[in-house]
Amino acid sequence: LNDMLKAIAISERDLLKIDVEYYELEVLLGCSEIISKKKPMILIEILNYENLVSQFPKLAERINPDHGNQIESLLISEGYYSYQLLDEGIKRLDSVSVSQDHRNFLFIPFLTDEFITYTDFERVFKNRKWVS
């Protein structure tokens, strides 16, 4: 992915959406250079392990129970902050593992308000001094 994405002028104002059914960590590792240097926002699905194996017990032996924590640790090490997508806006989280009922998270490479309504989104991002 690093090589493929180099041909595209990705910046910190871009959004990468990743939803690949438990292969999210591999995708992030495959574009680690882009994440490290360009810092795009990342919208990613992180399925809750307990919820998933309760629905599909056979998956317990096939998938990594620490998948979500590994994704979060990787992105935090790159300077990202996690936000939960809610109906009325986004809410900053201390950890994605505390969110049992949600699976889509926004990782932003800067810290902003604890809660941002979708109507305030433009104001927050417009006033953001983007890092080069």
N, CA, C and O atoms as CSV, one atom per row, in Angstrom:
chain,resi,resn,atom,element,x,y,z
A,1,LEU,N,N,0.811,-1.213,0.000
A,1,LEU,CA,C,0.000,0.000,0.000
A,1,LEU,C,C,0.843,1.261,0.000
A,1,LEU,O,O,0.473,2.255,-0.623
A,2,ASN,N,N,1.981,1.229,0.698
A,2,ASN,CA,C,2.849,2.411,0.677
A,2,ASN,C,C,3.174,2.818,-0.750
A,2,ASN,O,O,3.062,3.992,-1.103
A,3,ASP,N,N,3.575,1.857,-1.572
A,3,ASP,CA,C,3.931,2.154,-2.960
A,3,ASP,C,C,2.726,2.628,-3.766
A,3,ASP,O,O,2.838,3.564,-4.558
A,4,MET,N,N,1.589,1.993,-3.572
A,4,MET,CA,C,0.384,2.374,-4.316
A,4,MET,C,C,-0.070,3.780,-3.942
A,4,MET,O,O,-0.473,4.557,-4.807
A,5,LEU,N,N,-0.005,4.104,-2.661
A,5,LEU,CA,C,-0.494,5.405,-2.205
A,5,LEU,C,C,0.476,6.548,-2.472
A,5,LEU,O,O,0.086,7.715,-2.424
A,6,LYS,N,N,1.739,6.226,-2.755
A,6,LYS,CA,C,2.705,7.283,-3.090
A,6,LYS,C,C,2.314,8.016,-4.364
A,6,LYS,O,O,2.649,9.188,-4.536
A,7,ALA,N,N,1.616,7.342,-5.245
A,7,ALA,CA,C,1.192,7.949,-6.507
A,7,ALA,C,C,0.028,8.923,-6.309
A,7,ALA,O,O,-0.331,9.665,-7.224
A,8,ILE,N,N,-0.547,8.914,-5.128
A,8,ILE,CA,C,-1.677,9.800,-4.815
A,8,ILE,C,C,-1.184,10.855,-3.835
A,8,ILE,O,O,-0.461,10.536,-2.892
A,9,ALA,N,N,-1.562,12.077,-4.047
A,9,ALA,CA,C,-1.121,13.173,-3.177
A,9,ALA,C,C,-1.937,13.182,-1.882
A,9,ALA,O,O,-2.804,14.036,-1.695
A,10,ILE,N,N,-1.660,12.245,-1.008
A,10,ILE,CA,C,-2.377,12.164,0.275
A,10,ILE,C,C,-1.784,13.161,1.245
A,10,ILE,O,O,-0.569,13.348,1.309
A,11,SER,N,N,-2.675,13.805,2.008
A,11,SER,CA,C,-2.219,14.760,3.016
A,11,SER,C,C,-3.009,14.539,4.304
A,11,SER,O,O,-3.869,13.661,4.380
A,12,GLU,N,N,-2.703,15.349,5.308
A,12,GLU,CA,C,-3.393,15.257,6.591
A,12,GLU,C,C,-4.869,15.663,6.489
A,12,GLU,O,O,-5.639,15.427,7.419
A,13,ARG,N,N,-5.256,16.258,5.392
A,13,ARG,CA,C,-6.667,16.624,5.195
A,13,ARG,C,C,-7.477,15.486,4.583
A,13,ARG,O,O,-8.698,15.587,4.462
A,14,ASP,N,N,-6.809,14.413,4.199
A,14,ASP,CA,C,-7.481,13.269,3.590
A,14,ASP,C,C,-7.966,12.291,4.650
A,14,ASP,O,O,-7.538,12.319,5.803
A,15,LEU,N,N,-8.863,11.438,4.220
A,15,LEU,CA,C,-9.438,10.420,5.093
A,15,LEU,C,C,-9.258,9.057,4.447
A,15,LEU,O,O,-9.676,8.838,3.310
A,16,LEU,N,N,-8.634,8.143,5.179
A,16,LEU,CA,C,-8.557,6.755,4.741
A,16,LEU,C,C,-9.660,5.993,5.452
A,16,LEU,O,O,-9.766,6.051,6.677
A,17,LYS,N,N,-10.483,5.278,4.694
A,17,LYS,CA,C,-11.515,4.442,5.294
A,17,LYS,C,C,-11.083,2.995,5.148
A,17,LYS,O,O,-10.814,2.518,4.046
A,18,ILE,N,N,-11.021,2.305,6.280
A,18,ILE,CA,C,-10.551,0.919,6.282
A,18,ILE,C,C,-11.612,0.042,6.930
A,18,ILE,O,O,-11.945,0.209,8.103
A,19,ASP,N,N,-12.131,-0.886,6.157
A,19,ASP,CA,C,-13.137,-1.837,6.634
A,19,ASP,C,C,-12.906,-3.141,5.880
A,19,ASP,O,O,-13.480,-3.367,4.815
A,20,VAL,N,N,-12.065,-3.989,6.443
A,20,VAL,CA,C,-11.644,-5.199,5.737
A,20,VAL,C,C,-11.810,-6.465,6.590
A,20,VAL,O,O,-11.048,-7.423,6.457
A,21,GLU,N,N,-12.799,-6.448,7.448
A,21,GLU,CA,C,-13.187,-7.641,8.220
A,21,GLU,C,C,-12.031,-8.339,8.920
A,21,GLU,O,O,-11.673,-9.470,8.592
A,22,TYR,N,N,-11.467,-7.652,9.875
A,22,TYR,CA,C,-10.429,-8.176,10.766
A,22,TYR,C,C,-9.034,-8.223,10.131
A,22,TYR,O,O,-8.144,-8.899,10.648
A,23,TYR,N,N,-8.840,-7.520,9.034
A,23,TYR,CA,C,-7.509,-7.384,8.432
A,23,TYR,C,C,-7.031,-5.940,8.512
A,23,TYR,O,O,-6.091,-5.553,7.818
A,24,GLU,N,N,-7.673,-5.150,9.354
A,24,GLU,CA,C,-7.348,-3.727,9.460
A,24,GLU,C,C,-5.893,-3.500,9.876
A,24,GLU,O,O,-5.231,-2.606,9.349
A,25,LEU,N,N,-5.400,-4.296,10.808
A,25,LEU,CA,C,-4.026,-4.121,11.260
A,25,LEU,C,C,-3.045,-4.341,10.112
A,25,LEU,O,O,-2.077,-3.595,9.972
A,26,GLU,N,N,-3.290,-5.355,9.297
A,26,GLU,CA,C,-2.416,-5.631,8.155
A,26,GLU,C,C,-2.431,-4.467,7.162
A,26,GLU,O,O,-1.395,-4.111,6.602
A,27,VAL,N,N,-3.606,-3.877,6.947
A,27,VAL,CA,C,-3.705,-2.721,6.044
A,27,VAL,C,C,-2.908,-1.550,6.611
A,27,VAL,O,O,-2.164,-0.894,5.882
A,28,LEU,N,N,-3.060,-1.287,7.902
A,28,LEU,CA,C,-2.322,-0.192,8.517
A,28,LEU,C,C,-0.815,-0.412,8.431
A,28,LEU,O,O,-0.063,0.525,8.163
A,29,LEU,N,N,-0.378,-1.635,8.655
A,29,LEU,CA,C,1.053,-1.933,8.550
A,29,LEU,C,C,1.539,-1.762,7.108
A,29,LEU,O,O,2.679,-1.362,6.868
A,30,GLY,N,N,0.660,-2.070,6.159
A,30,GLY,CA,C,1.005,-1.924,4.750
A,30,GLY,C,C,1.090,-0.487,4.277
A,30,GLY,O,O,1.689,-0.212,3.238
A,31,CYS,N,N,0.500,0.431,5.024
A,31,CYS,CA,C,0.596,1.853,4.652
A,31,CYS,C,C,1.225,2.663,5.785
A,31,CYS,O,O,0.917,3.842,5.963
A,32,SER,N,N,2.102,2.025,6.540
A,32,SER,CA,C,2.725,2.668,7.699
A,32,SER,C,C,3.529,3.917,7.338
A,32,SER,O,O,3.570,4.877,8.108
A,33,GLU,N,N,4.159,3.904,6.181
A,33,GLU,CA,C,4.938,5.068,5.754
A,33,GLU,C,C,4.026,6.270,5.493
A,33,GLU,O,O,4.346,7.397,5.873
A,34,ILE,N,N,2.901,6.021,4.850
A,34,ILE,CA,C,1.933,7.088,4.579
A,34,ILE,C,C,1.377,7.637,5.891
A,34,ILE,O,O,1.255,8.850,6.064
A,35,ILE,N,N,1.042,6.739,6.809
A,35,ILE,CA,C,0.500,7.157,8.103
A,35,ILE,C,C,1.530,7.980,8.869
A,35,ILE,O,O,1.201,9.017,9.445
A,36,SER,N,N,2.753,7.523,8.873
A,36,SER,CA,C,3.813,8.200,9.606
A,36,SER,C,C,4.166,9.568,9.034
A,36,SER,O,O,4.382,10.520,9.784
A,37,LYS,N,N,4.226,9.668,7.706
A,37,LYS,CA,C,4.674,10.912,7.078
A,37,LYS,C,C,3.539,11.864,6.714
A,37,LYS,O,O,3.693,13.077,6.854
A,38,LYS,N,N,2.417,11.350,6.255
A,38,LYS,CA,C,1.335,12.202,5.747
A,38,LYS,C,C,0.230,12.454,6.764
A,38,LYS,O,O,-0.466,13.465,6.676
A,39,LYS,N,N,0.058,11.556,7.722
A,39,LYS,CA,C,-0.914,11.698,8.811
A,39,LYS,C,C,-2.350,11.935,8.349
A,39,LYS,O,O,-2.988,12.872,8.830
A,40,PRO,N,N,-2.879,11.128,7.440
A,40,PRO,CA,C,-4.293,11.305,7.077
A,40,PRO,C,C,-5.192,10.893,8.240
A,40,PRO,O,O,-4.791,10.097,9.089
A,41,MET,N,N,-6.388,11.427,8.274
A,41,MET,CA,C,-7.373,10.951,9.238
A,41,MET,C,C,-7.749,9.534,8.815
A,41,MET,O,O,-7.699,9.201,7.631
A,42,ILE,N,N,-8.122,8.707,9.777
A,42,ILE,CA,C,-8.426,7.303,9.470
A,42,ILE,C,C,-9.762,6.929,10.091
A,42,ILE,O,O,-9.952,7.030,11.303
A,43,LEU,N,N,-10.676,6.500,9.248
A,43,LEU,CA,C,-11.960,5.953,9.694
A,43,LEU,C,C,-11.826,4.448,9.576
A,43,LEU,O,O,-11.595,3.927,8.484
A,44,ILE,N,N,-11.968,3.751,10.682
A,44,ILE,CA,C,-11.663,2.325,10.683
A,44,ILE,C,C,-12.697,1.548,11.492
A,44,ILE,O,O,-13.166,1.997,12.538
A,45,GLU,N,N,-13.031,0.386,10.981
A,45,GLU,CA,C,-13.925,-0.504,11.714
A,45,GLU,C,C,-13.069,-1.417,12.583
A,45,GLU,O,O,-12.168,-2.097,12.093
A,46,ILE,N,N,-13.363,-1.419,13.873
A,46,ILE,CA,C,-12.701,-2.321,14.809
A,46,ILE,C,C,-13.798,-3.116,15.500
A,46,ILE,O,O,-14.531,-2.599,16.343
A,47,LEU,N,N,-13.890,-4.369,15.126
A,47,LEU,CA,C,-14.926,-5.226,15.700
A,47,LEU,C,C,-14.528,-5.649,17.111
A,47,LEU,O,O,-13.371,-5.982,17.365
A,48,ASN,N,N,-15.485,-5.634,18.011
A,48,ASN,CA,C,-15.264,-6.065,19.383
A,48,ASN,C,C,-15.149,-7.591,19.402
A,48,ASN,O,O,-16.054,-8.297,18.957
A,49,TYR,N,N,-14.041,-8.081,19.916
A,49,TYR,CA,C,-13.754,-9.517,19.898
A,49,TYR,C,C,-14.845,-10.322,20.615
A,49,TYR,O,O,-15.332,-11.314,20.074
A,50,GLU,N,N,-15.228,-9.910,21.811
A,50,GLU,CA,C,-16.218,-10.659,22.583
A,50,GLU,C,C,-17.565,-10.722,21.861
A,50,GLU,O,O,-18.205,-11.772,21.815
A,51,ASN,N,N,-17.980,-9.602,21.306
A,51,ASN,CA,C,-19.244,-9.588,20.562
A,51,ASN,C,C,-19.168,-10.498,19.332
A,51,ASN,O,O,-20.118,-11.213,19.012
A,52,LEU,N,N,-18.045,-10.457,18.667
A,52,LEU,CA,C,-17.878,-11.242,17.447
A,52,LEU,C,C,-17.889,-12.745,17.734
A,52,LEU,O,O,-18.580,-13.500,17.050
A,53,VAL,N,N,-17.134,-13.179,18.732
A,53,VAL,CA,C,-17.087,-14.619,19.009
A,53,VAL,C,C,-18.359,-15.123,19.676
A,53,VAL,O,O,-18.656,-16.316,19.611
A,54,SER,N,N,-19.117,-14.231,20.318
A,54,SER,CA,C,-20.403,-14.685,20.855
A,54,SER,C,C,-21.384,-14.965,19.716
A,54,SER,O,O,-22.228,-15.855,19.827
A,55,GLN,N,N,-21.275,-14.215,18.635
A,55,GLN,CA,C,-22.105,-14.469,17.451
A,55,GLN,C,C,-21.586,-15.635,16.628
A,55,GLN,O,O,-22.366,-16.421,16.091
A,56,PHE,N,N,-20.264,-15.746,16.531
A,56,PHE,CA,C,-19.621,-16.764,15.699
A,56,PHE,C,C,-18.550,-17.477,16.517
A,56,PHE,O,O,-17.368,-17.164,16.379
A,57,PRO,N,N,-18.939,-18.428,17.364
A,57,PRO,CA,C,-17.996,-19.079,18.283
A,57,PRO,C,C,-16.783,-19.710,17.616
A,57,PRO,O,O,-15.714,-19.757,18.225
A,58,LYS,N,N,-16.910,-20.190,16.404
A,58,LYS,CA,C,-15.771,-20.825,15.725
A,58,LYS,C,C,-14.647,-19.834,15.420
A,58,LYS,O,O,-13.506,-20.240,15.198
A,59,LEU,N,N,-14.959,-18.550,15.409
A,59,LEU,CA,C,-13.926,-17.548,15.147
A,59,LEU,C,C,-12.944,-17.407,16.306
A,59,LEU,O,O,-11.828,-16.922,16.115
A,60,ALA,N,N,-13.340,-17.818,17.488
A,60,ALA,CA,C,-12.484,-17.658,18.671
A,60,ALA,C,C,-11.116,-18.300,18.463
A,60,ALA,O,O,-10.119,-17.798,18.981
A,61,GLU,N,N,-11.054,-19.367,17.738
A,61,GLU,CA,C,-9.793,-20.067,17.509
A,61,GLU,C,C,-9.033,-19.508,16.303
A,61,GLU,O,O,-7.883,-19.878,16.069
A,62,ARG,N,N,-9.667,-18.628,15.547
A,62,ARG,CA,C,-9.066,-18.183,14.288
A,62,ARG,C,C,-8.643,-16.713,14.270
A,62,ARG,O,O,-7.871,-16.306,13.403
A,63,ILE,N,N,-9.136,-15.925,15.206
A,63,ILE,CA,C,-8.816,-14.495,15.174
A,63,ILE,C,C,-8.123,-14.054,16.463
A,63,ILE,O,O,-8.240,-14.696,17.507
A,64,ASN,N,N,-7.413,-12.959,16.360
A,64,ASN,CA,C,-6.635,-12.424,17.465
A,64,ASN,C,C,-7.540,-11.628,18.419
A,64,ASN,O,O,-8.159,-10.649,18.001
A,65,PRO,N,N,-7.622,-12.034,19.689
A,65,PRO,CA,C,-8.469,-11.304,20.634
A,65,PRO,C,C,-7.953,-9.894,20.950
A,65,PRO,O,O,-8.708,-9.058,21.446
A,66,ASP,N,N,-6.682,-9.630,20.668
A,66,ASP,CA,C,-6.078,-8.327,20.976
A,66,ASP,C,C,-6.014,-7.408,19.759
A,66,ASP,O,O,-5.313,-6.396,19.778
A,67,HIS,N,N,-6.736,-7.755,18.713
A,67,HIS,CA,C,-6.720,-7.042,17.437
A,67,HIS,C,C,-6.978,-5.539,17.599
A,67,HIS,O,O,-6.203,-4.724,17.098
A,68,GLY,N,N,-8.040,-5.172,18.281
A,68,GLY,CA,C,-8.396,-3.758,18.458
A,68,GLY,C,C,-7.339,-2.979,19.224
A,68,GLY,O,O,-7.019,-1.846,18.866
A,69,ASN,N,N,-6.796,-3.582,20.277
A,69,ASN,CA,C,-5.753,-2.912,21.049
A,69,ASN,C,C,-4.490,-2.713,20.236
A,69,ASN,O,O,-3.812,-1.696,20.385
A,70,GLN,N,N,-4.162,-3.670,19.374
A,70,GLN,CA,C,-2.982,-3.532,18.528
A,70,GLN,C,C,-3.153,-2.407,17.513
A,70,GLN,O,O,-2.220,-1.649,17.253
A,71,ILE,N,N,-4.341,-2.306,16.948
A,71,ILE,CA,C,-4.628,-1.212,16.006
A,71,ILE,C,C,-4.488,0.127,16.724
A,71,ILE,O,O,-3.810,1.038,16.250
A,72,GLU,N,N,-5.135,0.221,17.857
A,72,GLU,CA,C,-5.105,1.472,18.622
A,72,GLU,C,C,-3.679,1.824,19.052
A,72,GLU,O,O,-3.279,2.983,18.942
A,73,SER,N,N,-2.917,0.862,19.532
A,73,SER,CA,C,-1.535,1.123,19.961
A,73,SER,C,C,-0.677,1.631,18.809
A,73,SER,O,O,0.120,2.555,18.972
A,74,LEU,N,N,-0.850,1.018,17.647
A,74,LEU,CA,C,-0.098,1.454,16.473
A,74,LEU,C,C,-0.422,2.909,16.138
A,74,LEU,O,O,0.484,3.713,15.917
A,75,LEU,N,N,-1.698,3.244,16.099
A,75,LEU,CA,C,-2.084,4.608,15.724
A,75,LEU,C,C,-1.707,5.622,16.796
A,75,LEU,O,O,-1.304,6.738,16.468
A,76,ILE,N,N,-1.827,5.263,18.050
A,76,ILE,CA,C,-1.416,6.168,19.126
A,76,ILE,C,C,0.093,6.425,19.043
A,76,ILE,O,O,0.548,7.547,19.261
A,77,SER,N,N,0.857,5.386,18.730
A,77,SER,CA,C,2.316,5.560,18.605
A,77,SER,C,C,2.676,6.505,17.464
A,77,SER,O,O,3.769,7.071,17.442
A,78,GLU,N,N,1.760,6.674,16.520
A,78,GLU,CA,C,1.971,7.595,15.397
A,78,GLU,C,C,1.359,8.978,15.661
A,78,GLU,O,O,1.341,9.827,14.770
A,79,GLY,N,N,0.860,9.205,16.879
A,79,GLY,CA,C,0.342,10.518,17.244
A,79,GLY,C,C,-1.129,10.729,16.983
A,79,GLY,O,O,-1.581,11.872,16.904
A,80,TYR,N,N,-1.885,9.665,16.849
A,80,TYR,CA,C,-3.321,9.761,16.591
A,80,TYR,C,C,-4.122,9.701,17.885
A,80,TYR,O,O,-3.666,9.166,18.896
A,81,TYR,N,N,-5.323,10.261,17.830
A,81,TYR,CA,C,-6.283,10.222,18.933
A,81,TYR,C,C,-7.553,9.559,18.428
A,81,TYR,O,O,-7.960,9.757,17.284
A,82,SER,N,N,-8.173,8.770,19.294
A,82,SER,CA,C,-9.354,8.013,18.871
A,82,SER,C,C,-10.649,8.726,19.257
A,82,SER,O,O,-10.775,9.323,20.327
A,83,TYR,N,N,-11.605,8.634,18.329
A,83,TYR,CA,C,-12.926,9.218,18.511
A,83,TYR,C,C,-13.982,8.192,18.118
A,83,TYR,O,O,-13.819,7.438,17.159
A,84,GLN,N,N,-15.041,8.186,18.868
A,84,GLN,CA,C,-16.175,7.302,18.584
A,84,GLN,C,C,-17.191,8.069,17.758
A,84,GLN,O,O,-17.489,9.227,18.051
A,85,LEU,N,N,-17.719,7.431,16.732
A,85,LEU,CA,C,-18.746,8.054,15.906
A,85,LEU,C,C,-20.109,7.829,16.547
A,85,LEU,O,O,-20.537,6.690,16.734
A,86,LEU,N,N,-20.775,8.906,16.877
A,86,LEU,CA,C,-22.114,8.850,17.458
A,86,LEU,C,C,-23.103,9.476,16.491
A,86,LEU,O,O,-22.696,10.062,15.487
A,87,ASP,N,N,-24.384,9.365,16.770
A,87,ASP,CA,C,-25.403,9.945,15.890
A,87,ASP,C,C,-25.275,11.455,15.771
A,87,ASP,O,O,-25.519,12.014,14.702
A,88,GLU,N,N,-24.895,12.123,16.856
A,88,GLU,CA,C,-24.875,13.584,16.862
A,88,GLU,C,C,-23.488,14.195,16.699
A,88,GLU,O,O,-23.365,15.415,16.587
A,89,GLY,N,N,-22.443,13.370,16.684
A,89,GLY,CA,C,-21.099,13.903,16.533
A,89,GLY,C,C,-20.053,12.863,16.885
A,89,GLY,O,O,-20.337,11.666,16.923
A,90,ILE,N,N,-18.827,13.337,17.143
A,90,ILE,CA,C,-17.753,12.419,17.527
A,90,ILE,C,C,-17.312,12.731,18.951
A,90,ILE,O,O,-17.293,13.886,19.374
A,91,LYS,N,N,-16.958,11.675,19.682
A,91,LYS,CA,C,-16.563,11.799,21.077
A,91,LYS,C,C,-15.177,11.197,21.252
A,91,LYS,O,O,-14.919,10.070,20.831
A,92,ARG,N,N,-14.290,11.963,21.876
A,92,ARG,CA,C,-12.936,11.471,22.113
A,92,ARG,C,C,-12.975,10.329,23.127
A,92,ARG,O,O,-13.731,10.368,24.099
A,93,LEU,N,N,-12.151,9.317,22.884
A,93,LEU,CA,C,-12.096,8.140,23.753
A,93,LEU,C,C,-10.711,7.992,24.364
A,93,LEU,O,O,-9.708,8.380,23.765
A,94,ASP,N,N,-10.671,7.433,25.548
A,94,ASP,CA,C,-9.389,7.045,26.121
A,94,ASP,C,C,-8.903,5.757,25.476
A,94,ASP,O,O,-7.700,5.534,25.338
A,95,SER,N,N,-9.857,4.907,25.080
A,95,SER,CA,C,-9.523,3.636,24.449
A,95,SER,C,C,-10.719,3.121,23.665
A,95,SER,O,O,-11.859,3.255,24.111
A,96,VAL,N,N,-10.471,2.540,22.513
A,96,VAL,CA,C,-11.568,1.967,21.732
A,96,VAL,C,C,-12.129,0.723,22.407
A,96,VAL,O,O,-13.252,0.318,22.108
A,97,SER,N,N,-11.372,0.110,23.306
A,97,SER,CA,C,-11.840,-1.112,23.962
A,97,SER,C,C,-12.996,-0.848,24.928
A,97,SER,O,O,-13.699,-1.785,25.306
A,98,VAL,N,N,-13.206,0.398,25.333
A,98,VAL,CA,C,-14.323,0.694,26.238
A,98,VAL,C,C,-15.646,0.771,25.494
A,98,VAL,O,O,-16.707,0.801,26.117
A,99,SER,N,N,-15.595,0.804,24.186
A,99,SER,CA,C,-16.802,0.953,23.378
A,99,SER,C,C,-17.266,-0.403,22.860
A,99,SER,O,O,-16.770,-0.890,21.844
A,100,GLN,N,N,-18.214,-1.006,23.559
A,100,GLN,CA,C,-18.722,-2.321,23.182
A,100,GLN,C,C,-19.753,-2.246,22.060
A,100,GLN,O,O,-19.877,-3.179,21.267
A,101,ASP,N,N,-20.492,-1.144,21.991
A,101,ASP,CA,C,-21.631,-1.059,21.082
A,101,ASP,C,C,-21.314,-0.409,19.735
A,101,ASP,O,O,-22.161,-0.399,18.841
A,102,HIS,N,N,-20.133,0.119,19.583
A,102,HIS,CA,C,-19.776,0.797,18.340
A,102,HIS,C,C,-18.584,0.105,17.707
A,102,HIS,O,O,-17.757,-0.489,18.400
A,103,ARG,N,N,-18.502,0.183,16.407
A,103,ARG,CA,C,-17.388,-0.478,15.738
A,103,ARG,C,C,-16.637,0.432,14.780
A,103,ARG,O,O,-15.580,0.049,14.279
A,104,ASN,N,N,-17.151,1.616,14.516
A,104,ASN,CA,C,-16.471,2.556,13.621
A,104,ASN,C,C,-15.845,3.675,14.435
A,104,ASN,O,O,-16.502,4.316,15.255
A,105,PHE,N,N,-14.565,3.894,14.190
A,105,PHE,CA,C,-13.820,4.885,14.954
A,105,PHE,C,C,-13.064,5.798,13.999
A,105,PHE,O,O,-12.616,5.382,12.931
A,106,LEU,N,N,-12.937,7.045,14.415
A,106,LEU,CA,C,-12.184,8.027,13.653
A,106,LEU,C,C,-10.907,8.309,14.422
A,106,LEU,O,O,-10.949,8.664,15.600
A,107,PHE,N,N,-9.780,8.152,13.758
A,107,PHE,CA,C,-8.493,8.487,14.355
A,107,PHE,C,C,-7.995,9.750,13.682
A,107,PHE,O,O,-7.861,9.816,12.461
A,108,ILE,N,N,-7.720,10.762,14.515
A,108,ILE,CA,C,-7.310,12.082,14.038
A,108,ILE,C,C,-5.897,12.352,14.563
A,108,ILE,O,O,-5.609,12.083,15.729
A,109,PRO,N,N,-5.017,12.879,13.710
A,109,PRO,CA,C,-3.629,13.106,14.133
A,109,PRO,C,C,-3.422,14.396,14.928
A,109,PRO,O,O,-2.324,14.953,14.939
A,110,PHE,N,N,-4.457,14.857,15.579
A,110,PHE,CA,C,-4.330,15.996,16.484
A,110,PHE,C,C,-5.439,15.903,17.516
A,110,PHE,O,O,-6.473,15.276,17.285
A,111,LEU,N,N,-5.212,16.527,18.638
A,111,LEU,CA,C,-6.189,16.500,19.725
A,111,LEU,C,C,-7.108,17.700,19.591
A,111,LEU,O,O,-6.655,18.823,19.371
A,112,THR,N,N,-8.389,17.454,19.725
A,112,THR,CA,C,-9.365,18.532,19.637
A,112,THR,C,C,-10.388,18.360,20.750
A,112,THR,O,O,-10.148,17.619,21.704
A,113,ASP,N,N,-11.510,19.027,20.640
A,113,ASP,CA,C,-12.524,18.996,21.682
A,113,ASP,C,C,-12.900,17.571,22.060
A,113,ASP,O,O,-12.775,16.642,21.262
A,114,GLU,N,N,-13.364,17.422,23.302
A,114,GLU,CA,C,-13.803,16.108,23.765
A,114,GLU,C,C,-15.007,15.609,22.974
A,114,GLU,O,O,-15.165,14.407,22.762
A,115,PHE,N,N,-15.848,16.536,22.543
A,115,PHE,CA,C,-17.012,16.175,21.732
A,115,PHE,C,C,-17.192,17.224,20.645
A,115,PHE,O,O,-17.143,18.422,20.921
A,116,ILE,N,N,-17.398,16.782,19.422
A,116,ILE,CA,C,-17.625,17.695,18.302
A,116,ILE,C,C,-18.916,17.268,17.618
A,116,ILE,O,O,-19.051,16.129,17.170
A,117,THR,N,N,-19.866,18.203,17.543
A,117,THR,CA,C,-21.073,17.891,16.784
A,117,THR,C,C,-20.732,17.937,15.302
A,117,THR,O,O,-19.758,18.571,14.896
A,118,TYR,N,N,-21.538,17.265,14.508
A,118,TYR,CA,C,-21.262,17.267,13.074
A,118,TYR,C,C,-21.438,18.667,12.480
A,118,TYR,O,O,-20.799,18.998,11.482
A,119,THR,N,N,-22.290,19.482,13.077
A,119,THR,CA,C,-22.441,20.849,12.573
A,119,THR,C,C,-21.212,21.699,12.891
A,119,THR,O,O,-20.931,22.663,12.179
A,120,ASP,N,N,-20.470,21.356,13.956
A,120,ASP,CA,C,-19.244,22.076,14.307
A,120,ASP,C,C,-18.008,21.523,13.609
A,120,ASP,O,O,-16.929,22.110,13.694
A,121,PHE,N,N,-18.161,20.415,12.933
A,121,PHE,CA,C,-17.035,19.753,12.275
A,121,PHE,C,C,-16.273,20.704,11.374
A,121,PHE,O,O,-15.046,20.782,11.446
A,122,GLU,N,N,-16.992,21.430,10.523
A,122,GLU,CA,C,-16.325,22.331,9.584
A,122,GLU,C,C,-15.527,23.393,10.328
A,122,GLU,O,O,-14.388,23.680,9.960
A,123,ARG,N,N,-16.113,23.982,11.375
A,123,ARG,CA,C,-15.420,25.018,12.148
A,123,ARG,C,C,-14.136,24.468,12.756
A,123,ARG,O,O,-13.087,25.105,12.660
A,124,VAL,N,N,-14.205,23.302,13.377
A,124,VAL,CA,C,-13.037,22.720,14.042
A,124,VAL,C,C,-11.929,22.435,13.040
A,124,VAL,O,O,-10.765,22.748,13.289
A,125,PHE,N,N,-12.290,21.840,11.905
A,125,PHE,CA,C,-11.272,21.464,10.941
A,125,PHE,C,C,-10.787,22.652,10.115
A,125,PHE,O,O,-9.638,22.669,9.671
A,126,LYS,N,N,-11.631,23.622,9.909
A,126,LYS,CA,C,-11.227,24.819,9.160
A,126,LYS,C,C,-10.220,25.632,9.962
A,126,LYS,O,O,-9.283,26.200,9.400
A,127,ASN,N,N,-10.415,25.686,11.276
A,127,ASN,CA,C,-9.530,26.478,12.137
A,127,ASN,C,C,-8.285,25.709,12.551
A,127,ASN,O,O,-7.399,26.271,13.195
A,128,ARG,N,N,-8.207,24.459,12.198
A,128,ARG,CA,C,-7.061,23.642,12.576
A,128,ARG,C,C,-5.849,24.066,11.776
A,128,ARG,O,O,-5.905,24.175,10.551
A,129,LYS,N,N,-4.756,24.303,12.476
A,129,LYS,CA,C,-3.497,24.565,11.784
A,129,LYS,C,C,-2.898,23.200,11.448
A,129,LYS,O,O,-2.382,22.503,12.322
A,130,TRP,N,N,-2.973,22.842,10.208
A,130,TRP,CA,C,-2.534,21.525,9.778
A,130,TRP,C,C,-1.023,21.421,9.847
A,130,TRP,O,O,-0.308,22.344,9.458
A,131,VAL,N,N,-0.546,20.303,10.337
A,131,VAL,CA,C,0.886,20.024,10.429
A,131,VAL,C,C,1.371,19.612,9.048
A,131,VAL,O,O,0.690,18.866,8.345
A,132,SER,N,N,2.537,20.091,8.659
A,132,SER,CA,C,3.101,19.723,7.347
A,132,SER,C,C,4.026,18.544,7.490
A,132,SER,O,O,4.598,18.085,6.501
